[in-house]
Each structure stands twice: as structure tokens, then as C-alpha cells.
Amino acid sequence: MKLRLNWIAGAALTALLLGGCSGQENEENSGKDDVPDRQDEQVEEKADNGGANEDMSEESAGENGENDKDKQVPAAAEPAEPLYELNEATWSFQPIGDADPKAALLTIDDAPDKHALEMAKTLKELEAPAIFFVNGHFIDTDEEKAVLKEIHEMGFPIGNHTMTHADLQQISEEAQREEILGVNEIVEQVTGEKPRYFRAPFGQNTDFSRRLAADEGMLLMNWTYGYDWEPKYQNGEALADIMLNTEYLNNGANLLMHDREWTAAALPKIVQGLRDKGFKLIDPASIKLPETAE
């Protein structure tokens, strides 16, 4: 069951949803990610032309967009000026200045479990940028750290998704600190760079986690939509179809995906389908970061 919040009229609509980043799926799990994942809130926003969309965001199904401009290679270098900024009301991205409003961000959670490296290679081949959000329990061996380093060296930024995928609203502030800073320390140790993006498990932030992310210079980021934890979308064809044809694919969409077998299978079709609909894929390096990180 999906949880959807509509902030446009200022009225909130909440419904509880189980799913998301956990090992509830029928793919065999490593046993590390055993916390049931409530799907982060999906937000539906009908914005004006060129607006951002979010946890279910803005529209746009356009002309065939197989342009070179849509095929950006993941880049580590930041542009002189940011092109997109997060609209936290909807968790979508809105253009800054003359940036193309018809754009979408790809994100991969629960990395690097079994399929993240394969997914990174697919994205690299397709010249499609994305953020990989990692859990500490997937980077606690030398082999796993080597995978993380390889993904980073391919040009993909690494985001913080906590050490154990715990619900931050159910643990103490000190435990929250350990969940968040522990990942930052490992990622910096392996890649030489601290994460610049933070995504709470289940989209469940606290006042403390928000402050800590800000203090660490990380952009706090949920998503606009995702489906790969739902049983009926746990195959490549069905997942690619819903990701491309959902009503929530709109300008600025922030797509949530996971390190899963069926998501890896769907990824090429998702990338090509977005481009065919005229969407530019947002380079994370073009996203405006908090002042403390600039």
C-alpha cells in the first residue's frame, strides 16, 4: 500500500506503507538487511509548467529525446553554477535559471549488495548519471569496500543510507548519530570523499537527523516515486513499464530504485524510456548543495 502526501493545497494525506529497502522481497537476501522497510512517502504534486515534482511529482511525456544532451556521463566535478535545486515539499528537483525543467534523477538504494556493481556498469555504458545510496552493513568487508570504490571511481556519487537501515524515529539521538556518521566515515575512508546526500530509511527523518545531515553538509533527500519492492513489479518488464508510465513521472522526478535483480534487469529500458520521453537525466554534480557543503 502506498503512502502519498499532497502538499499543494497544504493538506496532508497519510497512509502507512510497508515495502521499500528491506529483504521482504522474494530475492534471496544477504541477511544483513533484515529491517522491514516502510516505503518512503510518495508525493504527488501538480506543479505549474516547469515546476519541480516530488515524492510523486510533475508531468511530462514528450517528444522522442534521443539527444546527445540527454546522455551525460556521470561526473565527479561540480559545475560552476548549480542547475537544479531540491523542492523539499515534494522531493523533486526544479531548474535554476535556464536549466531544462524536463529532467529526472536516478537513485539506487541499499547498495552495494548483490547487483549495484552490475547496475553501475550498465549506467556507465549508457552514460546515465545516478546516486548510489549505501548502507554500512554492505561495506563492512574488504571485498565490499572494493566494490564501493569501483562504483565511485566510475564517476557515481555515493550517498548515505545509514549503517543498519534502522528507522531513525525509533532510536535515540546517539544511535542516530552512529547510524549516519558511521557511513560517512567508511565512505570517506574508501573513496576519499564524504557523502554529500543523505536518505533516511523509509524516508523517516527526525529533527535530529535533519540537523546532523545539515551539519555534515549533506542534502537530505527522499524521493517522488518507486515500485521495485512491490511483488507485482519484481520482474524487469513490469518494473520498467510502471517506472516509465506511472502518473508520477513528471518534471523533476526523483526516481527511487534498489539494488535488486529485477531492477538491474529493468535499468536499460528505464534509462532509454526516459530519454525517449524527452527527459534529461540530472547529473548529481549539477544539484545545489547546502551552504555548508559549498
C-alpha positions as CSV (number, residue, x, y, z in Angstrom):
1,M,0.0,0.0,0.0
2,K,1.5,3.4,-0.9
3,L,1.7,6.4,1.3
4,R,1.2,9.6,-0.6
5,L,1.3,13.1,0.7
6,N,-0.1,16.0,-1.2
7,W,1.4,19.3,-0.1
8,I,0.0,21.5,-2.8
9,A,-3.2,22.6,-1.0
10,G,-1.4,22.4,2.3
11,A,-3.5,19.3,3.2
12,A,-1.7,16.2,4.2
13,L,-2.9,12.7,3.3
14,T,-1.1,9.9,5.1
15,A,-1.3,6.1,4.8
16,L,1.1,3.5,6.2
17,L,3.1,1.6,3.7
18,L,5.4,-1.4,4.1
19,G,8.0,-2.1,1.5
20,G,11.0,-0.2,0.1
21,C,14.5,-1.1,1.0
22,S,14.2,-4.3,3.0
23,G,14.6,-8.0,2.5
24,Q,10.8,-8.7,2.3
25,E,11.2,-9.5,-1.4
26,N,11.4,-12.9,-2.8
27,E,15.0,-12.5,-4.0
28,E,17.4,-14.2,-1.5
29,N,18.7,-11.7,0.9
30,S,22.2,-11.5,2.4
31,G,20.6,-11.5,5.9
32,K,22.1,-8.1,6.7
33,D,19.1,-6.0,5.6
34,D,16.5,-7.6,7.8
35,V,14.6,-4.5,8.9
36,P,11.2,-4.3,7.3
37,D,11.3,-1.3,5.0
38,R,8.3,1.1,5.0
39,Q,8.3,2.7,1.7
40,D,9.3,6.3,1.8
41,E,6.5,8.7,1.2
42,Q,5.5,9.2,-2.3
43,V,4.3,12.7,-3.0
44,E,2.0,13.8,-5.7
45,E,2.4,17.4,-6.9
46,K,0.7,19.1,-9.8
47,A,3.1,22.0,-10.4
48,D,2.9,24.8,-12.9
49,N,4.8,24.4,-16.2
50,G,8.4,23.9,-15.5
51,G,7.9,23.2,-11.8
52,A,9.5,20.5,-9.7
53,N,7.9,17.2,-8.9
54,E,8.5,15.0,-6.0
55,D,7.6,12.0,-4.0
56,M,5.3,11.6,-6.9
57,S,5.9,14.6,-8.9
58,E,5.3,16.6,-12.0
59,E,4.4,15.7,-15.5
60,S,5.9,15.4,-18.9
61,A,5.7,12.8,-21.6
62,G,7.2,14.4,-24.6
63,E,9.0,14.1,-27.9
64,N,11.5,11.4,-28.7
65,G,14.5,12.6,-26.8
66,E,17.4,10.5,-28.0
67,N,19.6,13.6,-28.0
68,D,23.3,13.7,-27.1
69,K,22.5,16.3,-24.4
70,D,20.4,13.6,-22.6
71,K,23.4,11.3,-22.4
72,Q,25.6,12.7,-19.7
73,V,28.5,10.7,-18.3
74,P,28.4,10.6,-14.5
75,A,30.7,13.4,-13.5
76,A,32.5,14.0,-10.2
77,A,33.4,17.6,-11.0
78,E,30.9,20.3,-10.0
79,P,29.7,22.8,-12.5
80,A,30.5,26.5,-11.8
81,E,26.8,27.1,-11.0
82,P,24.2,24.5,-9.9
83,L,21.4,23.8,-12.4
84,Y,18.8,22.1,-10.1
85,E,17.6,22.6,-6.6
86,L,15.6,20.3,-4.4
87,N,12.0,21.2,-3.6
88,E,11.6,19.5,-0.2
89,A,7.9,20.0,-0.3
90,T,7.7,17.3,-3.0
91,W,11.2,15.9,-3.0
92,S,11.5,16.7,-6.7
93,F,14.0,18.9,-8.5
94,Q,13.3,22.3,-10.0
95,P,15.5,24.1,-12.6
96,I,17.6,27.0,-11.7
97,G,17.7,29.7,-14.4
98,D,17.6,28.3,-17.9
99,A,18.1,24.6,-16.9
100,D,15.8,22.1,-18.7
101,P,12.8,21.6,-16.5
102,K,12.0,18.2,-18.1
103,A,14.6,16.3,-16.1
104,A,14.7,13.3,-13.8
105,L,17.2,12.0,-11.2
106,L,18.1,8.3,-10.9
107,T,18.9,6.9,-7.4
108,I,19.8,3.4,-6.2
109,D,19.3,2.4,-2.6
110,D,20.7,-0.5,-0.4
111,A,24.0,-0.5,-2.2
112,P,26.3,-2.2,-2.7
113,D,24.5,-5.5,-2.1
114,K,24.4,-8.1,-4.9
115,H,23.7,-6.0,-8.0
116,A,25.0,-2.5,-7.5
117,L,28.2,-3.0,-9.4
118,E,26.4,-4.5,-12.4
119,M,23.9,-1.6,-12.3
120,A,26.8,0.9,-12.2
121,K,28.4,-0.7,-15.2
122,T,25.1,-0.6,-17.1
123,L,24.6,3.1,-16.2
124,K,28.2,3.9,-17.2
125,E,27.7,2.2,-20.6
126,L,24.5,4.2,-21.1
127,E,26.2,7.4,-20.0
128,A,23.5,7.8,-17.4
129,P,24.3,9.6,-14.1
130,A,22.9,8.4,-10.8
131,I,23.4,8.4,-7.0
132,F,24.2,5.2,-5.1
133,F,22.9,5.3,-1.5
134,V,24.9,2.9,0.6
135,N,24.2,1.0,3.9
136,G,27.1,0.4,6.2
137,H,26.3,-3.3,6.6
138,F,27.0,-3.7,2.9
139,I,30.5,-2.1,3.1
140,D,32.0,-3.9,6.1
141,T,34.4,-6.3,4.4
142,D,37.4,-5.6,2.2
143,E,35.6,-7.1,-0.8
144,E,32.5,-4.9,-0.3
145,K,34.7,-1.8,0.1
146,A,36.4,-2.7,-3.2
147,V,33.0,-2.8,-4.9
148,L,32.1,0.6,-3.4
149,K,35.4,2.1,-4.5
150,E,34.9,0.7,-8.1
151,I,31.4,2.3,-8.3
152,H,32.8,5.6,-7.1
153,E,35.7,5.5,-9.5
154,M,33.2,5.1,-12.4
155,G,32.0,8.6,-11.5
156,F,29.0,7.8,-9.4
157,P,28.5,9.9,-6.2
158,I,27.9,7.9,-3.0
159,G,25.0,8.8,-0.7
160,N,24.5,7.9,2.9
161,H,21.6,5.5,3.7
162,T,22.7,4.7,7.3
163,M,24.7,1.9,8.8
164,T,21.9,-0.7,9.5
165,H,18.9,0.7,7.8
166,A,17.2,1.4,11.1
167,D,14.1,3.5,11.5
168,L,15.6,6.7,12.9
169,Q,12.3,7.7,14.5
170,Q,12.6,4.6,16.7
171,I,16.1,5.0,18.1
172,S,17.9,7.5,20.3
173,E,19.8,10.6,19.1
174,E,23.1,9.0,19.9
175,A,22.1,5.9,17.9
176,Q,21.1,8.1,15.0
177,R,24.5,9.8,15.1
178,E,26.2,6.4,14.9
179,E,24.0,5.3,12.0
180,I,24.7,8.4,10.0
181,L,28.3,9.3,10.9
182,G,29.4,5.7,10.7
183,V,28.6,5.6,7.0
184,N,30.3,8.9,6.4
185,E,33.5,7.7,8.0
186,I,33.6,4.4,6.0
187,V,32.8,6.1,2.7
188,E,35.4,8.8,3.2
189,Q,38.0,6.1,4.2
190,V,37.3,4.1,1.0
191,T,36.7,6.8,-1.6
192,G,38.4,9.9,-0.2
193,E,35.1,11.8,-0.2
194,K,32.3,12.1,2.4
195,P,28.8,11.6,1.1
196,R,27.0,14.8,0.0
197,Y,23.5,13.3,0.0
198,F,21.5,11.6,2.8
199,R,18.4,9.4,2.6
200,A,16.8,8.1,5.7
201,P,15.5,4.5,5.7
202,F,11.7,4.5,4.9
203,G,12.0,8.3,4.4
204,Q,11.6,8.6,8.2
205,N,13.7,11.6,9.4
206,T,13.8,13.2,12.7
207,D,14.7,16.8,13.8
208,F,18.0,15.4,14.9
209,S,18.8,13.6,11.7
210,R,17.9,16.7,9.7
211,R,20.3,18.9,11.8
212,L,23.1,16.3,11.6
213,A,22.8,16.0,7.9
214,A,22.9,19.8,7.6
215,D,25.9,20.0,9.9
216,E,27.7,17.4,7.7
217,G,26.9,19.4,4.6
218,M,24.6,16.7,3.1
219,L,21.5,17.3,1.1
220,L,18.6,15.5,2.7
221,M,16.8,13.6,0.0
222,N,13.7,11.4,-0.1
223,W,12.1,10.6,-3.5
224,T,9.0,11.1,-5.7
225,Y,8.2,7.5,-6.6
226,G,9.4,4.0,-6.8
227,Y,7.9,0.5,-7.2
228,D,10.6,-2.3,-7.1
229,W,9.7,-3.5,-3.6
230,E,6.2,-4.4,-4.6
231,P,5.8,-8.1,-5.6
232,K,3.9,-7.5,-8.8
233,Y,6.8,-5.3,-10.1
234,Q,9.5,-7.8,-9.2
235,N,10.4,-8.6,-12.8
236,G,12.2,-6.4,-15.3
237,E,9.4,-6.0,-17.8
238,A,6.7,-5.0,-15.3
239,L,9.1,-2.7,-13.4
240,A,10.3,-0.9,-16.5
241,D,6.7,-0.4,-17.6
242,I,5.4,1.1,-14.3
243,M,8.5,3.3,-13.9
244,L,8.0,4.8,-17.3
245,N,4.2,5.0,-17.4
246,T,3.2,6.0,-13.9
247,E,1.3,9.2,-13.5
248,Y,4.1,10.4,-11.2
249,L,6.7,10.7,-13.9
250,N,6.8,14.4,-14.1
251,N,9.3,17.3,-14.4
252,G,12.0,17.0,-11.7
253,A,11.0,13.4,-10.8
254,N,13.3,11.8,-8.2
255,L,13.2,8.1,-9.0
256,L,13.8,5.5,-6.3
257,M,15.3,2.2,-7.2
258,H,17.1,-0.5,-5.2
259,D,20.0,-3.0,-5.5
260,R,17.8,-5.8,-6.8
261,E,18.0,-8.4,-9.6
262,W,14.8,-7.3,-11.3
263,T,15.8,-3.6,-11.0
264,A,19.1,-4.4,-12.7
265,A,17.2,-6.1,-15.5
266,A,14.8,-3.2,-15.9
267,L,17.5,-0.4,-15.8
268,P,18.4,-0.2,-19.5
269,K,14.8,0.1,-20.5
270,I,14.1,2.7,-17.8
271,V,17.0,4.8,-19.0
272,Q,16.1,4.6,-22.7
273,G,12.4,5.1,-22.0
274,L,13.1,8.3,-20.0
275,R,15.2,9.6,-22.9
276,D,12.5,8.6,-25.4
277,K,10.0,10.6,-23.4
278,G,12.3,13.6,-23.7
279,F,13.7,13.6,-20.1
280,K,17.2,14.8,-19.4
281,L,18.9,12.7,-16.7
282,I,20.1,15.0,-13.9
283,D,23.8,14.9,-13.2
284,P,24.1,14.9,-9.4
285,A,27.0,17.3,-9.7
286,S,24.6,19.9,-11.0
287,I,22.4,19.8,-7.9
288,K,22.6,22.7,-5.4
289,L,24.0,21.5,-2.1
290,P,23.5,23.0,1.4
291,E,25.5,26.2,2.0
292,T,27.8,24.4,4.5
293,A,28.9,22.0,1.7
294,E,29.7,24.6,-0.8
